[in-house]
Amino acid sequence: MPETAYKTALIVGAGSGLSASLARLFAKTGLKVALAARRAANLATLAQETGATVSGPLYSDALSKPDGPAPDYISMLRYNTSWFVRAMRAG
């Protein structure tokens, strides 16, 4: 993989397939990796293997409960964006 000016790779919608392969590749080349997904708890093994930080849970096609962090679409966008920013800062 060619050298890059980027320091962190943020993989949104991370899972066990292509995104996991990319996380391994990016970590191997020295990039810090941040993973984000609706089911962030499922990423623990990949995070341990790659040294990635895990963000989430994210909300996409479903909102949280009314008293949760994403009860409406504007709140969902703010909530998800705050996780992306934290993930990039952690890297």
VENKA-V838685 format. One record per residue. PHI is phi in whole degrees, -180 to 180 (none if undefined). Layout:
phi
PHI
PHI
This chain:
phi
none
-67
-65
-137
-81
-72
-110
-133
-112
-103
-108
-97
81
-63
-151
-98
-99
-58
-63
-67
-63
-65
-59
-64
-64
-62
-64
-63
-88
100
-76
-79
-118
-121
-112
-135
-162
-66
-110
-60
-62
-74
-98
-58
-65
-64
-64
-65
-67
-104
77
-75
-91
-115
-115
132
-73
-98
-115
-126
-95
-135
-89
-77
-64
-54
-96
-90
-76
-139
-77
-141
-68
-64
-62
-61
-63
-64
-61
-62
-62
-62
-68
-62
-64
-62
-65
-68
-68
-66
-82
